[in-house]
Amino acid sequence: MVVFAKIEGKRQKEKEKCDAKLCKKRYFCRGRSYICGKCRKKRSMRYADFQNTFSLQMIYAGYYEAGKEWCYKDVISPFSRLYLVERGEGWVYMNGEKFHLQEGDLFLIPKFTYHAYQCDDYMSHYYICFLDQFIGEKSLFDCFRLRYQTRAGKLDECLMKRFLELNPDCQIVNPDPKSYDNRADLFEATHRKSLRELRADLESKGILLQLFARFVEQEEPFAVQSFEQHVGMSKVFHYINSHLDHPITVRELAEVMCVSPDHFTRLFKNVNGMPPNRFVQMKRIERAQTLLLLSDLSIKEVAEAVGIPNLSQFSKLFHKMTGVAPRTFRK
């Protein structure tokens, strides 16, 4: 009877613990996964819920007729650009390649990508500048293999025109990227725009996702991982982004998922295509890029803010991952 009472008491504690975490659907403890009865009924919705975390947020949108003045070099921005060419032609230099933009082309320039524009005569085009939201704390661009250029169909032209109807007065006033792409209040402006009328906002996000989908070539492993990996990795991404100003060890990250460091390293590399230490370095440099462009912090203060207080080490890593020194990047 004593043994039976202990077993029942243990089961009751586990049930109470599970009931207390219904809102999280699933929790992890010492490598084991527990599911409450209520959440078990929602298993069929898991993949749909994961897909619905994809989100893009417009900053600027409009129509522009470019001439010979559309010639800008060393452009880099914390947001992405999407173009649909209506008439004429132009060129974009990016990632060591020269892309020829012609009538009917859709073109994508990812955030934090060095590029240059050139127009020798005339090119009219629609454009949308946008920020990608996160899956867990992972950038949407990290989840897919993308092409930068593709052909637009009639539907794409209709979607672009409809997008501008839903978002009037969002065009860029001065076409020079230096005048708008690294404003200190960029993210504040985005927040204000996100409070638009709900129906138009939902339709706009749906259109932007459809246009973005034209560039997707192949899903990366993260997009098709199991639900357990998605939940665990989301916690890891959140932990990384919340602690970039501090040292982060593999053991800490493994404890977030309640697995051994060796198992975590294998799992992380399988899901994300790189070791955890390299991923953390990449996120530190991404945050440093944002701070260098959008804040008045000194380079030393930026280095400390991303968890690399040694200025020499920070500069060396920054140059290795971006190809330029922090001071040059800021200019």
C-alpha positions in Angstrom: 0.0 0.0 0.0 2.9 2.4 0.8 4.5 1.7 -2.6 1.2 2.2 -4.4 0.6 5.5 -2.6 4.0 6.7 -3.6 3.3 5.9 -7.3 0.0 7.6 -7.2 1.5 10.6 -5.5 4.1 10.8 -8.2 1.5 10.6 -11.0 -0.6 13.3 -9.3 2.4 15.6 -9.2 3.2 15.0 -12.8 -0.4 15.7 -13.7 -0.5 18.9 -11.8 2.8 20.0 -13.4 1.4 19.3 -16.8 -1.9 21.1 -16.1 0.0 24.2 -14.9 1.7 24.4 -18.4 -1.2 23.9 -20.7 -0.5 27.1 -22.5 3.0 25.8 -23.6 1.5 22.6 -25.0 4.6 20.6 -24.2 7.5 20.9 -21.8 10.8 19.2 -21.5 12.4 17.7 -18.4 15.6 15.6 -18.3 15.3 14.7 -21.9 11.7 13.5 -21.6 8.7 15.2 -23.2 5.3 15.4 -21.5 2.0 16.2 -23.3 -1.2 17.1 -21.5 -4.5 15.7 -22.7 -5.8 19.1 -23.9 -2.7 19.6 -26.1 -2.8 16.1 -27.5 -6.0 17.1 -29.3 -4.1 19.9 -31.1 -1.4 17.6 -32.6 -2.9 17.9 -36.1 -2.5 21.7 -36.0 1.2 21.7 -35.2 2.7 22.1 -38.7 0.0 24.7 -39.6 0.8 26.7 -36.5 4.5 26.5 -37.4 3.9 27.8 -40.9 1.7 30.6 -39.6 4.7 32.1 -37.8 6.1 33.3 -41.1 5.7 37.1 -41.2 7.0 40.0 -43.2 6.5 43.7 -42.3 6.5 46.5 -44.9 8.4 49.7 -44.3 8.2 51.5 -47.6 6.3 50.7 -50.8 5.7 52.7 -54.0 6.3 53.2 -57.7 9.4 54.9 -59.1 10.6 56.0 -62.6 14.4 55.8 -62.4 16.7 57.6 -64.8 20.5 58.1 -64.9 20.4 59.5 -61.4 19.6 56.0 -60.1 23.2 55.1 -59.6 24.2 54.4 -56.0 27.2 52.4 -54.6 28.0 50.7 -51.3 24.4 50.4 -50.3 23.6 48.2 -47.2 20.4 48.3 -45.2 18.8 46.5 -42.2 15.8 45.6 -44.3 15.2 43.8 -47.6 14.0 45.2 -51.0 11.7 43.6 -53.5 11.4 45.1 -57.0 9.0 44.4 -60.0 10.3 46.1 -63.2 7.5 47.6 -65.3 9.5 49.0 -68.2 13.1 49.7 -69.2 16.2 48.2 -67.7 18.8 48.6 -65.0 21.5 46.7 -63.2 22.2 45.6 -59.6 25.7 44.5 -58.5 25.5 42.1 -55.5 27.5 39.2 -54.1 30.1 39.5 -56.8 27.5 39.2 -59.6 25.9 41.7 -62.1 22.2 41.2 -62.4 20.4 42.6 -65.5 16.9 43.9 -64.5 14.4 43.9 -67.4 10.7 44.4 -68.0 8.7 41.7 -66.1 11.5 40.8 -63.6 11.0 40.3 -59.9 14.2 41.0 -57.9 15.1 40.5 -54.2 17.9 42.1 -52.3 18.2 40.6 -48.8 19.0 42.7 -45.7 22.6 43.4 -44.9 23.8 42.7 -48.4 26.3 45.1 -50.0 25.0 46.1 -53.4 25.0 48.9 -56.0 22.4 50.2 -58.5 22.8 51.5 -62.0 20.4 52.8 -64.7 21.8 54.1 -68.0 18.5 55.4 -69.4 15.1 54.6 -67.9 13.5 52.0 -65.6 10.1 52.2 -64.0 9.5 49.8 -61.2 7.4 48.9 -58.1 9.2 48.3 -54.9 8.5 47.1 -51.4 11.1 47.5 -48.5 10.4 45.1 -45.6 11.6 43.5 -42.4 11.3 39.8 -41.8 9.9 38.7 -38.5 11.2 35.6 -36.8 10.4 31.9 -36.5 11.3 31.4 -32.8 14.1 33.8 -33.0 15.4 32.7 -36.4 15.3 35.0 -39.5 13.0 33.9 -42.2 15.9 34.2 -44.7 17.7 31.4 -42.7 14.9 29.0 -43.5 15.0 28.9 -47.3 17.4 28.7 -50.2 16.5 31.7 -52.3 17.0 32.9 -55.9 17.4 36.6 -56.3 15.8 37.1 -59.7 12.7 35.5 -61.3 10.0 36.3 -63.8 6.7 37.9 -62.7 3.4 36.7 -63.9 0.2 38.6 -64.4 -1.0 37.7 -60.9 2.2 39.1 -59.4 1.6 42.5 -61.2 -2.0 42.5 -59.9 -0.8 41.7 -56.3 1.8 44.5 -56.4 -0.7 47.1 -57.6 -3.2 45.9 -54.9 -0.5 46.2 -52.3 0.1 49.8 -53.2 -3.6 50.5 -53.0 -3.7 49.1 -49.5 -0.6 51.1 -48.5 -0.8 54.6 -50.0 1.6 57.3 -48.9 4.4 54.8 -48.0 6.7 55.7 -50.9 10.3 56.8 -50.5 10.6 60.6 -51.0 14.3 60.8 -51.7 15.6 57.8 -53.8 19.1 58.1 -52.3 19.4 55.1 -49.9 21.5 57.2 -47.5 18.5 59.4 -46.9 16.2 56.6 -45.7 17.7 53.2 -45.1 19.5 53.7 -41.8 17.3 56.1 -40.0 17.5 55.9 -36.2 13.7 55.8 -35.9 13.3 53.1 -38.6 11.9 50.4 -36.3 9.7 52.9 -34.4 8.1 53.9 -37.8 7.5 50.3 -38.6 5.7 49.8 -35.3 3.4 52.7 -36.0 2.6 51.4 -39.4 1.7 48.0 -38.0 -1.3 49.5 -36.2 -3.1 50.2 -39.5 -6.6 49.0 -40.0 -6.6 45.2 -39.4 -8.2 44.0 -42.6 -5.8 46.0 -44.8 -2.8 44.9 -42.7 -3.7 41.2 -43.0 -4.2 41.4 -46.7 -0.9 43.3 -47.2 1.0 40.7 -45.2 -0.6 37.9 -47.3 0.3 39.6 -50.6 3.9 40.2 -49.4 4.3 36.6 -48.5 3.0 35.5 -51.9 5.5 37.7 -53.7 8.3 36.5 -51.4 7.4 32.9 -52.2 8.4 33.4 -55.8 12.0 33.5 -54.7 12.0 30.3 -52.7 14.0 27.5 -54.3 14.2 24.8 -51.6 13.3 24.5 -47.9 16.2 24.2 -45.5 16.1 21.5 -42.8 14.7 23.9 -40.2 11.4 24.3 -42.1 10.6 20.6 -42.1 11.9 19.6 -38.7 9.8 17.7 -36.2 7.5 19.6 -33.7 9.8 18.6 -30.8 12.8 20.1 -32.5 10.9 23.2 -33.5 9.8 23.9 -29.9 13.2 23.1 -28.5 15.1 25.2 -31.1 12.7 28.1 -30.7 13.7 28.2 -27.0 17.4 28.0 -27.9 17.0 30.9 -30.5 15.2 33.0 -27.9 17.9 32.3 -25.3 20.7 33.3 -27.8 19.0 36.5 -28.8 18.3 37.4 -25.2 21.9 36.8 -24.1 24.0 38.2 -27.0 25.6 40.7 -24.6 27.0 37.8 -22.5 29.2 34.8 -23.1 27.2 31.8 -24.3 28.4 28.2 -24.0 27.2 25.0 -25.7 26.5 23.6 -22.3 24.1 26.4 -21.5 22.2 25.9 -24.8 22.1 22.2 -24.3 20.5 22.7 -20.9 17.8 24.8 -22.5 16.8 21.7 -24.5 17.5 19.3 -21.6 20.0 17.2 -23.6 23.7 16.5 -23.4 26.2 19.0 -25.0 27.3 16.4 -27.6 23.8 15.5 -28.6 22.8 19.1 -28.7 25.7 20.0 -31.0 24.8 17.2 -33.5 21.1 18.1 -33.4 21.8 21.9 -33.8 24.1 21.3 -36.8 21.6 18.9 -38.4 18.8 21.5 -38.1 20.6 24.7 -38.8 23.5 23.5 -41.0 26.2 25.0 -38.8 27.7 24.4 -35.3 26.1 26.4 -32.4 29.2 28.5 -31.8 29.3 29.7 -35.3 25.6 30.5 -35.2 26.1 32.6 -32.1 29.0 34.5 -33.7 26.8 35.1 -36.8 24.0 36.5 -34.6 26.4 38.7 -32.7 27.7 40.2 -35.9 24.2 40.7 -37.3 23.3 42.7 -34.1 26.5 44.6 -34.4 25.6 45.6 -38.0 22.2 46.9 -36.8 23.8 48.9 -33.9 26.4 50.4 -36.2 23.8 51.5 -38.6 21.0 52.7 -36.3 22.7 53.8 -33.1 25.3 56.4 -31.9 27.2 53.9 -29.9 31.0 53.9 -30.3 32.5 50.8 -31.9 33.8 49.7 -28.5 30.3 50.1 -27.0 28.9 48.0 -29.9 31.4 45.3 -29.3 30.5 45.2 -25.6 26.8 45.2 -26.5 27.2 42.0 -28.6 29.3 40.1 -26.0 32.7 40.6 -27.6 34.4 43.2 -25.2 37.8 42.7 -26.8 37.9 45.3 -29.5 40.6 43.6 -31.5 38.8 40.3 -31.4 35.5 42.0 -32.4 37.1 43.8 -35.3 38.8 40.7 -36.6 35.5 38.6 -36.4 33.5 41.4 -38.0 35.9 41.7 -40.9 36.0 37.9 -41.3 32.1 37.7 -41.6 31.3 40.9 -43.5 34.5 41.6 -45.5 34.9 45.1 -44.1 36.1 46.7 -40.9 33.4 48.0 -38.4 34.4 51.6 -39.0 34.2 51.2 -42.8 30.8 49.5 -42.5 29.4 52.4 -40.5 30.4 54.9 -43.2 
